[in-house]
Every structure is written in structure tokens, then in C-alpha cells.
């Protein structure tokens, strides 16, 4: 597959790039700052671009099989997330390329929480995380209004941290996945595994899914 990854030098994006390369895919790694390309593998095609620009998205997705976006705004600029998503979808509407979008957990419901969402549960989202959690909810709403692009929105669990690639994970829909200790988490490496599994065998179309251990 030919895959374009926006946010390719970020925590999640860099692991997506590594996982895609390990499976033999051709990767175009898109970064906003050309000075930060040194850590990317030499076998990728590096391009400079901004997911907030629909023209750039159209250019860098043309001829590709899939776009994976794992961008995150800087603290204080969370409002950019919904705008970037609109631009991604507008650009991909021109090329017909599928989108896998790494979102947030805030809009998931809490198990046994009578419909309470994760963003409103301080056990999962402390006050300092609330702005990005709310922004991810807006991002999902933008996707749900989209009827042209074949998109899938991936909500990670509450804890997403660097760790070990085990290759194992569970899939869910709109409820936060927790283990038998009540912990909701996955390594960034295994999130990348889940994303590439979805890339190679699409199961979710214009919908959200979640992953976790």
C-alpha cells in the first residue's frame, strides 16, 4: 500500500510510520517543520506540509491508497484540531483517498457510567487534559458530518503511552475499554498495530472505533 502519514514525527505518527514500513508499505511522511525530519527512517519519502491546508492534503494524497493523520495541536491551540480535520476531509474529497484519523477518548462513554462520557469523568480526564479532550469531541463531530470521504475515527483508551509492541489489543465501538483492574490503556506501539491492521483490512467505514487492552 501507498500510505501518507500526517504528523509523522510525533509520538503516535512515528510509530505508525515504523509499523507500516515493517509490513512493506510505501510511506510518505508529512511534517510541518523540515528541521525535525532527522529521526525519520531513510526509507520514507519525506514531505513538508500542513494538514490544515486542503490543497496540500489533496496534493500529498493523490495516488495514495490511504492517509493516516496523527496530528496534535500545541497546548492552547486545541481549536485548530477541528479546522485541520475539515481541511483533511476537504482535500481527500478531491482525491477519493480513505482517511484513518487518530482522535481522542473523551467522547467515549464510561463503562457503567449511565451514559457519562470520559471527558466528564475526572478519574480518566484531569482538568489539564480537558481542553484537548473537548477538541477531539469537536473533531469527531466534524467527521460525522462528512458523507463523501471514507473515514474511520480511532479513539485510543484513556492512557496512551510509549511502551512495548505486543501485537495484541481489543476492539470496541463507543464505550471506553478497560481491563479487569479498571485500567484503560494501550501502548503507542500497539495502537500503531491496530491502525495498520485496519489499513490492511478495513472494517470501519464512516464510523468511530476504539482499541485497548
Helices and strands as residue ranges (DSSP letters): E 2-6, H 11-22, E 26-31, G 34-36, E 45-48, H 54-61, E 66-69, H 80-95, E 98-102, G 118-120, H 127-144, E 151-155, E 159-161, E 170-172, E 185-187, H 188-200, E 207-212
